[in-house]
Amino acid sequence: MTQRFFFPGWKVVIGSGVGIGFGSVPFFAAGFALLAAAMAKDFGWSQPDVAKAASIYLLLQTVAYPLCGWPLDRWGSRRFATVSIVLFAGSLVVLSQIGGSLTQFYLAFALMGIVAAGTNVVSYARAIALWFNRKRGLAMGLAASAQAIGAFIIPIMAHRLIDAYGWSWALIVLAVFEVVVCLPLVALLVKDSPAPYGLLPDGAAPTDSPTTAVAAEPDMTVGEIIRTGVFWKLAACFAIMGMTFYAIAPNIVYILSKKAGMSLGDIATIQAVSGVAVLFGRIGFGFLLDRVHAPIVGIIALALTAICAAVYSATAVPTLIIVATILNGLAIGGDSDLMPYLASRYFGTRAVSRIFGWFLFAFFLGAAIGPVAFAQLSAIYQGADTPLMMLAALQIIPALLFLSLGRYRVNAGLPKDPQLGLSQPRS
């Protein structure tokens, strides 16, 4: 194999990490509460008023994810991501100019939910899948882990800007940051494919011998993919994963304060620990995906989630709760790595963006059900213990679905180790 000092695919990972780390997901997750609280204080809005904007944003971004797939597969990651960054910055400027009208507030977040979906992992998965084969899991994990960096920087930046200049100027500065810093780095570093540079995935040259070059992946069309049982099994798995995570996360204060008598400060500390665990989970699970059959990795993530829910239900010991929270953070990292990786391994790279978009839709559809269902079950059973045990038991369903997937449909050019589940395409 042709040796290179530095494989340019890692530049794609760095550029993707910049775009993902400061995309709409970390902005919303880490910055929404601060900005919305400042706006509510100025305009006299209530907490339920503000919460509606979050629901509108999440709903429309969920719908937007499948719509990203077609332009991504047609135009490529670089072009679509850069356009999405510009539109995201524009939506931040629009939000900065609203008056005291709740209608304007809701419309601004509706706009952001529609136009900013392309600033997240979905835009970069195709490029990374084309640049990497043997190290695809690690590359995707490293790029996605940048969300944790953004989630750390954005609230600090937003807090200081709001204190110094107010929420309106804070939004404008964030918009300028997107255009001046993120846009050029993504445009410079993210390249759609190694082919124009005379390379194959992982840096193999087209002139390399057949034994060292990476095998080409037979592609599937979207129509062919959605007619397979594997697609629907994976969609069901990710819907249950999304429902489970969002059943626990928004209700964590209720769970830990009622069950373990923890203060808000204690819970905040535990959540910070979980955020660090997510970072390591994305990198660790990405590394693992390149070495273990991906459905087995999925089962490991499910097992960690089930242990967390069971521990939350069974004990009030702070040390055990912290351990359970760390395990859950690791599992979340595994969930985010699995979707694009499995899409590319089972269906090829031709329609990976569209399939990943539909998997995200399934994940967030489950997420929309999770909090409400958990709250209703907690009311019925007069506490969170039984619903938590039900969540732990629920992980059996996606685990069985993962076990039923079998080998990858395509020979991805990985070592022909039967433990990895590789095979030639099925008839």
N, C-alpha and C positions, 0 to 999 in steps of 0.2 A: 504494500500500500504506500502511496506517496506520502512522505512525511512533511508536515508543516509545523512551523514553530507555534503558530496560533491559528486554530480553526476559526474562520470568520463567523461560523454559526453562533459562537458565544457572544459576538456583538449583537446578534439578533436577540439573544436572551437578555442582554443588558438593556437594549432599547425597549424590548417588550416589558421588562421590569419597570422602567421609568413610566411608561404609559399606564400600566396596571396599578402601580403604586400610588399614582395621583389621578386615577380615574374616578368615576362617579361612585363606585362601591365604597372605597375608603372615605371619600368625601362625605357620603351620606351616613355611613356607620359611625364615623368619628367626629364629624363636624356639624351634622344636622342639629343635634341637641343644643349646642352652644349658640349657633346662629338663630335657630328658631326661638330660643329662650330670650335672646336679646330683642328680636323683633316683637315677640309677644309682650315684653315689658314696655316697649315704646308704644304699641298700639292697643294695649289692654286686652289681648286675646287670652282665652283660657287654654288649659292643657288639652282638653278634647278638641278644641279648634285646631291647635297645632298638629295633633296626632293624625287628623284627617289628611293633612298634606303628606305625611309619611305613607299612609295607606295608598293614596293616589299615586305617588311616585313608585312604590313597590309594584302596584298592580300594572301600571303602564310599562315599567321596565321589564316585567315578566312577559308581557305580550310582545314587547319589542325584540326580545332575544331571538325567537325563531325568524323574525323578519330580517335580522342581520345576516343570516346565512347566505341567501342568494347573492347579494352584492359582494360579500366577502369572497365567495368561491369564484365570482366572475371578475372582480377587480383586484383581488389580492389584499393581504393584510395591511401593507404599508399605506396604500391609498385610502382604504376605508378607515383605518385608525386615525390618520391625520385629519381627515374630514370630520370624524367624530370628535376629536379634541377641539377643533375650531367651533363646532356646534355646541359642545359642552361649555366652552368659555363664553359663548354668546348667551347661553341659558343662564349662566351665573350673572352676567351683566343685566339681563332682563329681571332676574330676581332682585338685584340690587336697587332697581328703580321703581319697585312697587310702592304704592301708598298704603294707607291703612285698610285697604279692601281685602277681605278674606278671599273673595273671588279671584282677585289678581294673584294672591299668594298661592292658591290652589292651581291656577292655570300655569303659573311659573314652574311649579313642581311637576305638573303634568307634562309640560314641554321638556323639562330636564329628563323625566323618565323615558320619553320617546327618543330623544336625540342622543342621549349620553350612554346608551347601552353598549355602543361600540367602543367605549373607552376602557372596557374591561377585558377579562381573559379571553372572551369569545373572539375578539378581533385578532389575537396573536397566536391562537392555537394552530391555525393552518400553517403559518410560516414556520413555527417551531417543528411541527410534524414533518414538514418537507425538508428541513435542515438536519433533523436528527432521526436516527432509527435506533441504534443500540443504546444511546443515552437519552432517548426521548423523554422518559419519565423524569429523569433528573433535570433536564432542561426545562420542562414544563413546571416542575416543582420549584425551581429557582426563580423563574419568572413570576409565578403566582405568589411566591413568598414576599415579593415586594409590597403586596397589599398591607402586610404588617408594618413595614417601614412607613408607608403613607399614613396608616392609622395612628402611628406614633407622632409623626411630624404635623399632620394637619390640625389636630386640636390645639397643639401648642401655638402654631402659627395663627390660627383663627382667634384664639383667646387673646393673644397679644395685640393683634390688629383691631379686634373689637374694643378692647380697653383703650387703645391709643386713638383710633379714628372712627369707631362706630361700625355697625354691622354692614352698612351699605358699602363703605370703602373697603372693608375686609373682603367682601365678595368681589369687588373690582380688582383688588390686588391678586386674589386667587385666580381670577380669569386671566390677568396679565401673565401670571406664573405659568399657566397652562400653555399660552401662546408663545411666550418668550423662552421658556426652559424646556417644557415637555415636547412641544411640537417639533422643534428642530432636532432634538435628540432622537425622537422616534423616526422622523423622516430620514435622518442620516444613518441610523444603525439598523433599522428593521428592513431586511430585504426578503422578498417573497419566496425565493427559491434559490438553491445552489446551482441550478442548471446554467444560468447565464455566465457563471464564473468557472465553468468547466469542472464542476464538482458534483459528486453524488452525496447523499446523506452521510454524515459523520466525517466528511472530508475525503472520501475515496474518489480517485480520479477515474474518468471513463476509460482510460487506458490500462487500469489495473487488471490483474488477472481475474478470471471468473471466480476463483476460489476466495479472493479477498474483497472483491467489489460487493456492494450490498444489493441484494435481489430487489427487482422492481416490484411494487405492490400492485396487484390487480385491483382496479377500482370498481366501485358499485355506484349506480345512480341512486338518487333519493327514492325513486319509485321502487327499486329493487330492495332497498334497505328497509323501508317501512312495511314490506310484505314478509319480512323475516320475523321469526319468533324472538330472536336475540334482541332486536330493537325494542320490542314491547316489554320484554323481561327487564332490560336495562332501564327503560323509562319508569317501570314500576319500582325498581330498586331505588332510583334517585328520588322519586316522589316520596317514598317512605323515609329516606334519609333526610330530605328537606323538612318533612312534617315532624320528625323526631327532634331535629336540632332546634327548630323554631317553636316547638312545644316547650322546650326547656329554657332557651335563652331569654325570651321576653318575660318569663315567669320566675326567673332565678331569684329575684328578691323575695317573692312570695314563698318559694320553696325553702330557701335557706334561713329566712327570718322566722318562718313558722316552725320548720322542722328542727333547726339547730339553734334558734335564738340569736342569730348573728346580727350585728349592727350593719348599717349601710356602709360604714368604713371598711368593715371586715369583708363584706361582699365585693366592694370595689377592688380591694386587694386581690381577692380570689380571681376576679375577672381579669385583672392585669396579668396574673400568672397564666390564665387560660390563653391570653393573647400571645404571650411568649411561646406557649406550647403549640399554638397554631403555626407559628413561623417554623419551628423545628419539625412539626408534622408534615408540612408541605415539602420541605427539603427531604426529610427522611423517607416519606412514602414515595416521593419521586424517585429517590435512589433505589428503593425496594422494588418499584415497578419494573425496573430494568433487569431484575434478577429473579423475580418470582412471578408466576402466572398471575395476571392482574385480578381475576376473580378471587383468588386466594387472598390477595392484598385487600380487596373489598371486604371479605369476611373478617379479616383482622380489624379493619376500621369499625365494622359493625359490632364486633366483640368488645372493643374499647367503649363504644357508646352504650352498649347494654350494661357493662360493668359500672359505668358512671351513674346511669339511672338507678340501678339496683342499690348502689352505695348511698346515693341521695335518699332513697326510700328507707333503707335499713338502719342507718346510723346517724348520730349527731356529733360524732367525734370530729373535731376540726381537722386533724391531720389526715384522716381518711377522706374527708370531703375535699381537701386540697389535692390529694392524690387522684381522686376521681375527676376533679376538674381538669387536671393536667392530661389525664387519659382522654377526656372528651375533646380538649383542645387539639391533641394529636390526631384524633379521629376526624375532626373537621378538616384538617389539612389533607387527610387522605381522601375525603369526599371530593374536594375541589380538584385534586389531581386525577382522580379516576375518570371523570366525565370525558375530557378530551382524549385521554389516553386510550380508553376502551373504544371510543368512537373510531379512532384511527386504526387500532389493531384489528377490530372485527370487520370494518367496512372500507378500509383504505382511506386515502387522503383526498379523493376527488370531491366529496361532499361533506368533509369533516366539519366545516363551519356550520352548515345547516343542521347536521345531526347533533352537534354540540349545543346549538341553539335550542333544539327541541328537548334535549336533556335538561338544560337550564330551565326551560319552561315547566317541565315535569317537577323539577326540584322546588321551584318557587310556588307552583300550584300546591304541592304538599305543604310548603311553608305557610301558605295562606290559611290552610286548614288547622295546622298544629296548635297555635296559641288558643284559638277559640275552643277547640275540642278538649284541650287539656284543662282549660278553665271550667268548662261545663262538667267534665268528669270529676274535677276536684270538688265542685259544689255538690255533686251527687254523692260522692263517697266521703264528704266532709273532711277533706285533707288531700295532700298530694301523694301520700304513700302508695295507694292502689294505682292511680294513673301512672306513676313512675315505674312500678313493676310491670304494668301493662306495656309501657314503652319498651322496657327491657325485653319482654317476651316477643314483642312485635318484630324485633330484629331477626327472628328466626325466618320470617318470610323472605326478605331480600337475601339472607344467607343461602337459603335453599335455591332461590333463583340464580344466584351467582354460581352455585355448584352445578346447576343444570346447563350452563352455557357451553361447556366443553372447550375444545381447542380454538385458537384464533382461526378465523376463516382464511386469512392470508398468511403466506410465509413471509414474515417481515425481515428476513435476512439475519435473524438472531441465531445463536448456536442451536444446533438441532438436538436439544436436550429434551427428552420426553417429559421431564418434570416441569418444563416451561410451557408445555401444551401446544407446541408448534406443529403445523401440518400443512400439507398442500391444500388448495381450495377444494371444498367438498363439491361433489356433483349435485 
